[in-house]
Amino acid sequence: MAKKAAHVSVHIKETRGNVEKLIRKFIKKAKKVKVVEQVRNRQYYKKPSVKKEEKRRRAGRARQREQQKRLKAQQRRDRRK
């Protein structure tokens, strides 16, 4: 399951010659495509069982965060009544 190569580019015309803006835009695009994260993940070999365990943990944390969001939203709605 190979991912496509991420091509991140920003042209100087997009930022009207502003170098700082160009760098910020490039960093945002690189984060969105997860270039740095991908490099870190490929830096060392991980056994498939370890990858699976990490994926399971991330999914669990995401579920917890989503549940907390729903709970807080419900509490806000209840306070209004």
N, C-alpha and C positions, 0 to 999 in steps of 0.2 A: 504494500500500500504506500507507494511513493507519492509525495506531495509535489505539486508543480513548483518550479523555481519562482521565487518572488522577485519581481522586477520593480524596484522602487526608484522613481526618478522625479525630480522637481526642476523645472526650468526657471531660469533667472527672470524671464518675462512674467511668469506667474506672480512674482513678488516685487515687481517693478524695481529690480536692482537692490533691494534691501536684503543684505546677506544674513542678518540675524533672523529675519522672517523666513528666509529660505531654509536655514538650518532647522528652525522649529517645525516647519512644514514637513521636512524630510523625516525628522524624528517621529512626528505623529504618524506619518504613513508607514514607517518601518515598524512602529509598535502595533499598528492596526493589522499588518500582515504577519506580525509575530516573528520577525526575522531573528532578533536577538534571542528570543525564547527557544527558537528552533536550533540555533547554534549551541546554546547551553545544553539542550537535551541530547544533542548528537556528540557532545564533547567526550562522554564516557559511555561505554556499553552498559546497558541495563538489561537484566534478564526479563523475559516476557512476563514472568510472574510478578516481578517488582513493578513493571509498568502497569500491569492490571490492578495491583493493589493501590498504586498512586491514583490511578483513574477512579477507582471506587471511592477513595477518600475525598478526592476533589468533588465528585458527584454528591457525596454525602454532605459536604460543607455547603455546596451550592443549594441543596435542598433545604438545609437549615436556614441559610440566609433568606431564601424565598419565603419560608414559613414565618420567620421573624418579621419580614416586610408585611406579609398579610396580617399578622397579629397586630402590629403597630397601626396599620391602616384601619383595622376593625376597631381598635381602641379610640382612634381619632374620631371615627364615625359615631361611636357610642357616646363620646363626650359632647358632641353637638346636640344630641337629642335631649 
